[in-house]
Amino acid sequence: MRLHHLAVSLPLIFSLPVFAQWGGGTQQLNQGSTLSSNTSGNQGDYHVEYWKQNGNESGSMTLDEDGGFRCNWNYNENILFRKGKRPGSRDLVVVYEADFKPQGNAYLSIYGWFQNPLVEYYIIESWGNYRPPGAAKKGGFETEEGKYDLYQTERTGPSIEGDNKTFKQYWSVRTARKTKGSVTVSDHFDGWQKVGFQIGSIYEVSFNVEAYKSDGGSADVTMRIMTKSEYEEYLKTGVDKKSVFNKAGTVTVPMLNNHTPATFYNALGQKITGMSGRMRLQGSHSVQLNTLNSASGAYYSIPD
């Protein structure tokens, strides 16, 4: 999607113009490739899209392994960088970590489309100086992965089914920014249905970095999209106990015994450093961690 945002001084509810050059993209792309012009193609199992509105805008996207990528941009009208699954599925979990440094207006999100009816959707994880979408809230929900506000907007414009189509836009927007964690997309689809949003067939599930009239910025994204069963198996690999999801910053992680130290890893398999607290709880086989700074989302422990 090519998303325009109007100035926040305008009325609260507004239309969001989109500029799109839709296409499946059959070009085969490789890890390490750097894109600097409009490109749509595939890298392994992931669909890739780089798009900028004007030819003289400056930005690049370098493809890393799995769903990972690095991108940067200077002042621009509208630019996006995206990797994901097309076709998408309800049975998908997006696990991500991003060094996201926007200057001005930009989004970090899970993005896609439904068909029958035609709907464009956003799951907004973080943003720059503007929190979308500037509409009346339709509800909210909470999962182990976070709290979200729900919105619905409508517009007419380009779409995956052609130009000048009228379609709704569904939004889940975190109540607080987050740049690493996991998103179970079915939680959001179910949340939208509970407040009356109609869900059709799923066209796409992608991880999206997008900027509009931003002074510049960058994002270094590590990301994987897995089925729920793949995600569970991924977390179990080499793990002494089941995964634990961060909630309110502090959790208790079961240990093997009273004397077993462990190293902690996030759901991407990266070692967690800088824990702000670690202590043995009297009378139990556990360790308590304050995870606000370094271990949000799913994580697990492996005995040292």
Backbone torsions as a table, in degrees:
resi	resn	phi	psi	omega
1	MET	NA	146.1	173.9
2	ARG	-109.2	110.2	-166.2
3	LEU	-110.7	124.7	173.3
4	HIS	-101.7	141.7	175.6
5	HIS	-119.4	133.1	176.3
6	LEU	-84.0	160.9	-179.2
7	ALA	-60.3	143.9	-175.6
8	VAL	-69.4	-9.4	177.0
9	SER	-77.1	-11.9	178.0
10	LEU	-78.8	172.1	-179.6
11	PRO	-55.1	155.5	-170.3
12	LEU	-62.0	-41.9	-175.6
13	ILE	-102.2	127.8	-177.8
14	PHE	-151.3	164.0	177.9
15	SER	-82.9	151.0	-177.5
16	LEU	-114.6	97.9	-177.7
17	PRO	-62.8	145.8	179.9
18	VAL	-126.0	138.7	175.6
19	PHE	-121.2	118.4	-170.2
20	ALA	-137.4	148.4	168.6
21	GLN	-127.1	80.8	-171.3
22	TRP	-72.8	152.5	178.2
23	GLY	173.9	146.7	-178.3
24	GLY	-65.5	-40.1	178.7
25	GLY	76.2	103.3	-178.3
26	THR	-104.1	-1.1	179.9
27	GLN	-62.3	133.3	179.0
28	GLN	-90.2	124.5	-177.0
29	LEU	-114.6	155.0	-174.9
30	ASN	-121.1	155.0	172.4
31	GLN	-57.1	134.2	-178.1
32	GLY	95.0	-13.6	177.8
33	SER	-65.4	140.8	176.3
34	THR	-114.7	125.1	-178.3
35	LEU	-105.0	135.9	178.2
36	SER	-136.9	6.7	174.0
37	SER	-138.4	165.3	-173.9
38	ASN	-55.1	122.1	-175.0
39	THR	-143.2	138.1	172.9
40	SER	-135.6	125.6	-177.2
41	GLY	-169.8	-159.0	-175.8
42	ASN	-131.5	139.1	171.0
43	GLN	-123.3	104.4	-175.3
44	GLY	60.5	-126.4	-178.5
45	ASP	-87.7	2.9	-175.4
46	TYR	-107.4	138.6	170.1
47	HIS	-86.1	137.9	-175.3
48	VAL	-120.5	138.2	171.2
49	GLU	-141.5	131.1	168.9
50	TYR	-118.5	130.8	-178.4
51	TRP	-147.8	136.6	171.0
52	LYS	-135.4	147.2	-171.0
53	GLN	-71.8	-42.4	-177.9
54	ASN	-114.2	143.5	-176.5
55	GLY	-65.2	-21.6	-177.4
56	ASN	-94.4	5.8	176.4
57	GLU	-73.1	154.2	-175.0
58	SER	-114.6	126.8	176.2
59	GLY	-178.6	157.1	178.9
60	SER	-143.8	157.8	-179.9
61	MET	-136.5	120.4	177.7
62	THR	-108.3	129.4	-174.2
63	LEU	-87.3	127.7	176.0
64	ASP	-107.2	-175.8	-177.1
65	GLU	-68.1	158.0	-177.1
66	ASP	51.4	-130.9	-178.9
67	GLY	-91.7	7.5	-175.2
68	GLY	-74.4	152.6	174.4
69	PHE	-163.4	159.4	174.1
70	ARG	-120.2	138.4	-179.4
71	CYS	-143.3	156.0	175.2
72	ASN	-151.3	156.5	-178.9
73	TRP	-151.0	151.8	170.3
74	ASN	-101.5	-167.8	-179.8
75	TYR	-54.6	134.4	-176.6
76	ASN	-150.5	164.2	173.4
77	GLU	-78.0	-53.9	-179.9
78	ASN	-163.8	128.4	-177.4
79	ILE	-147.9	145.3	178.2
80	LEU	-143.5	157.7	179.5
81	PHE	-138.5	127.0	-169.8
82	ARG	-148.6	139.9	170.3
83	LYS	-136.2	140.2	-179.3
84	GLY	-174.4	-162.2	-177.8
85	LYS	-110.6	127.4	177.5
86	ARG	-140.2	109.7	8.5
87	PRO	-75.4	156.7	178.0
88	GLY	-90.4	-177.1	-177.6
89	SER	-154.1	150.8	173.9
90	ARG	-66.4	-25.0	-172.9
91	ASP	-92.4	48.0	-176.8
92	LEU	-125.2	144.9	173.7
93	VAL	-123.7	129.8	176.6
94	VAL	-102.4	118.9	177.8
95	VAL	-109.8	126.8	-171.7
96	TYR	-146.4	159.1	167.9
97	GLU	-147.9	131.9	-174.5
98	ALA	-137.3	132.6	167.4
99	ASP	-89.2	92.3	-168.5
100	PHE	-105.6	115.9	-175.2
101	LYS	-129.1	75.7	179.1
102	PRO	-81.2	146.4	170.3
103	GLN	-116.0	95.9	-175.2
104	GLY	104.4	-138.0	-170.0
105	ASN	-94.8	114.9	177.7
106	ALA	-156.6	158.5	-178.2
107	TYR	-124.4	149.4	165.6
108	LEU	-119.9	118.5	-169.8
109	SER	-155.0	163.6	163.5
110	ILE	-99.0	136.1	-167.5
111	TYR	-140.9	151.3	175.1
112	GLY	178.7	-167.1	-179.1
113	TRP	-134.2	152.2	164.2
114	PHE	-112.4	157.8	172.1
115	GLN	-126.7	150.3	-179.8
116	ASN	56.5	63.5	7.4
117	PRO	-88.0	163.0	178.2
118	LEU	-74.9	119.9	-178.2
119	VAL	-142.8	139.1	172.3
120	GLU	-104.9	137.0	-176.2
121	TYR	-131.5	153.9	176.5
122	TYR	-133.4	137.0	165.0
123	ILE	-116.8	101.6	-171.0
124	ILE	-88.1	119.1	179.4
125	GLU	-95.6	-36.5	178.7
126	SER	-154.1	164.8	-176.6
127	TRP	-154.1	172.7	179.1
128	GLY	-89.9	-116.0	-175.9
129	ASN	-94.3	7.8	-179.8
130	TYR	-138.3	125.7	177.8
131	ARG	-96.3	117.8	-176.9
132	PRO	-77.2	169.3	0.8
133	PRO	-106.4	9.8	-177.9
134	GLY	74.0	40.6	-178.8
135	ALA	-136.6	171.5	179.5
136	ALA	-73.3	134.7	-179.7
137	LYS	-67.1	137.7	-179.5
138	LYS	-102.2	-4.6	-178.3
139	GLY	152.3	-165.3	179.4
140	GLY	-166.5	165.9	176.4
141	PHE	-157.0	166.4	-179.3
142	GLU	-135.0	135.3	170.8
143	THR	-123.4	-178.9	175.8
144	GLU	-64.4	-15.9	-178.7
145	GLU	-90.9	-12.5	177.6
146	GLY	150.8	177.1	177.2
147	LYS	-106.3	138.3	-177.4
148	TYR	-134.8	145.9	166.9
149	ASP	-97.5	146.1	-175.8
150	LEU	-112.1	140.7	-178.7
151	TYR	-140.9	157.0	172.0
152	GLN	-137.2	130.2	175.1
153	THR	-127.5	173.4	179.5
154	GLU	-142.0	145.0	178.2
155	ARG	-152.3	167.1	174.4
156	THR	-122.7	129.5	-178.0
157	GLY	170.4	-162.6	179.4
158	PRO	-63.7	150.7	-179.6
159	SER	-154.9	179.2	176.4
160	ILE	-68.1	-12.9	178.9
161	GLU	-107.4	11.6	177.7
162	GLY	118.8	176.2	-178.5
163	ASP	-79.7	162.2	173.6
164	ASN	56.7	38.6	173.8
165	LYS	-97.0	142.1	174.6
166	THR	-98.8	126.5	-176.4
167	PHE	-149.7	158.5	176.4
168	LYS	-88.1	158.1	173.4
169	GLN	-122.9	128.6	176.8
170	TYR	-104.5	141.2	-176.6
171	TRP	-133.5	131.5	160.0
172	SER	-113.6	124.3	-177.1
173	VAL	-125.0	122.3	179.3
174	ARG	-55.9	144.3	175.8
175	THR	-72.6	-20.2	175.0
176	ALA	-142.7	144.2	-177.6
177	ARG	-60.1	147.7	175.6
178	LYS	-149.2	136.5	-176.7
179	THR	-119.5	9.5	171.4
180	LYS	-156.1	147.3	-178.8
181	GLY	151.5	-151.6	179.9
182	SER	-138.6	151.3	178.2
183	VAL	-132.2	115.9	173.1
184	THR	-89.3	107.9	-168.7
185	VAL	-65.1	-30.4	-179.8
186	SER	-64.0	-28.3	175.7
187	ASP	-58.9	-39.7	-178.7
188	HIS	-76.1	-40.2	176.8
189	PHE	-60.6	-43.4	177.9
190	ASP	-64.6	-41.7	179.0
191	GLY	-61.9	-39.8	178.2
192	TRP	-66.4	-41.8	179.8
193	GLN	-63.3	-35.2	-178.1
194	LYS	-66.1	-25.6	177.5
195	VAL	-100.3	12.7	171.9
196	GLY	97.9	6.9	177.6
197	PHE	-79.2	132.3	-177.8
198	GLN	-86.4	130.3	-178.9
199	ILE	-108.6	127.4	176.6
200	GLY	-104.7	-151.8	177.6
201	SER	-74.2	147.4	-171.6
202	ILE	-94.1	119.8	-178.9
203	TYR	-87.9	-38.5	-170.3
204	GLU	-156.9	145.2	168.0
205	VAL	-133.4	112.5	-175.5
206	SER	-133.2	157.4	170.0
207	PHE	-99.0	129.5	-165.9
208	ASN	-130.4	130.6	167.5
209	VAL	-113.2	126.0	-174.2
210	GLU	-140.7	141.1	-179.4
211	ALA	-135.7	142.7	178.4
212	TYR	-133.1	120.6	-178.9
213	LYS	47.3	44.9	178.4
214	SER	-91.5	145.7	177.3
215	ASP	-70.3	-14.2	-180.0
216	GLY	147.6	-179.1	177.9
217	GLY	158.1	-179.1	179.6
218	SER	-157.1	160.5	174.5
219	ALA	-149.6	133.6	174.5
220	ASP	-115.6	106.0	-168.7
221	VAL	-108.0	127.5	166.3
222	THR	-108.8	124.2	-170.3
223	MET	-152.9	142.7	170.9
224	ARG	-137.9	142.7	173.7
225	ILE	-115.0	124.4	-175.6
226	MET	-133.1	158.9	168.1
227	THR	-71.2	164.4	179.8
228	LYS	-60.6	-41.0	179.9
229	SER	-68.2	-39.3	176.1
230	GLU	-63.2	-37.9	179.7
231	TYR	-64.4	-43.8	178.2
232	GLU	-63.1	-42.6	179.0
233	GLU	-67.0	-38.0	178.6
234	TYR	-60.3	-43.1	-179.6
235	LEU	-70.0	-28.7	-177.6
236	LYS	-79.3	-19.1	-174.8
237	THR	-61.0	113.5	178.4
238	GLY	69.4	20.1	-174.5
239	VAL	-106.1	137.7	-178.7
240	ASP	-80.7	-25.1	179.1
241	LYS	-140.0	171.0	178.4
242	LYS	-66.8	160.5	180.0
243	SER	-66.5	155.6	178.1
244	VAL	-123.9	136.2	178.4
245	PHE	-100.2	132.5	178.6
246	ASN	-63.9	133.6	175.5
247	LYS	-143.9	123.4	-179.2
248	ALA	59.7	20.1	171.0
249	GLY	87.2	-19.5	-176.6
250	THR	-130.1	133.0	179.1
251	VAL	-138.0	165.2	172.6
252	THR	-113.6	125.7	-176.5
253	VAL	-107.4	120.3	177.6
254	PRO	-62.6	142.2	178.9
255	MET	-117.0	168.9	-178.7
256	LEU	-71.5	-40.0	176.9
257	ASN	-159.9	179.4	-174.3
258	ASN	-67.3	-13.6	-172.7
259	HIS	-121.6	18.8	-176.8
260	THR	-101.1	103.8	173.3
261	PRO	-72.9	160.4	-177.8
262	ALA	-147.7	155.9	171.5
263	THR	-103.9	140.6	-175.3
264	PHE	-106.5	141.7	-177.4
265	TYR	-130.0	147.7	174.6
266	ASN	-82.7	-179.8	-174.6
267	ALA	-69.4	-11.8	176.0
268	LEU	-90.0	0.8	179.8
269	GLY	83.6	14.1	-178.6
270	GLN	-96.4	137.8	-179.3
271	LYS	-64.3	134.9	177.9
272	ILE	-91.6	126.9	179.0
273	THR	-121.0	164.2	174.5
274	GLY	73.6	31.8	176.0
275	MET	-59.4	134.2	-175.3
276	SER	-86.1	-8.2	177.7
277	GLY	-161.4	140.1	177.5
278	ARG	-151.0	128.4	-176.3
279	MET	-154.8	151.3	174.9
280	ARG	-86.9	129.7	179.2
281	LEU	-87.0	129.1	-176.5
282	GLN	-62.0	132.0	175.3
283	GLY	78.3	11.3	-179.8
284	SER	-140.5	165.7	179.7
285	HIS	-103.6	70.8	-173.8
286	SER	-155.1	168.6	176.0
287	VAL	-135.0	139.3	-177.5
288	GLN	-106.1	134.5	-176.1
289	LEU	-127.1	137.0	167.1
290	ASN	-93.2	117.4	-169.0
291	THR	-109.5	14.1	-173.2
292	LEU	-60.8	-33.6	-173.0
293	ASN	-92.4	-19.0	-168.4
294	SER	-146.1	-6.5	-171.4
295	ALA	-136.6	35.9	178.7
296	SER	-69.2	153.2	-177.7
297	GLY	87.5	-159.2	-178.6
298	ALA	-81.7	141.1	174.6
299	TYR	-154.5	168.1	-176.3
300	TYR	-149.4	170.7	-176.5
301	SER	-122.3	148.7	174.7
302	ILE	-128.3	127.6	-179.6
303	PRO	-57.8	139.5	178.3
304	ASP	-71.4	NA	NA
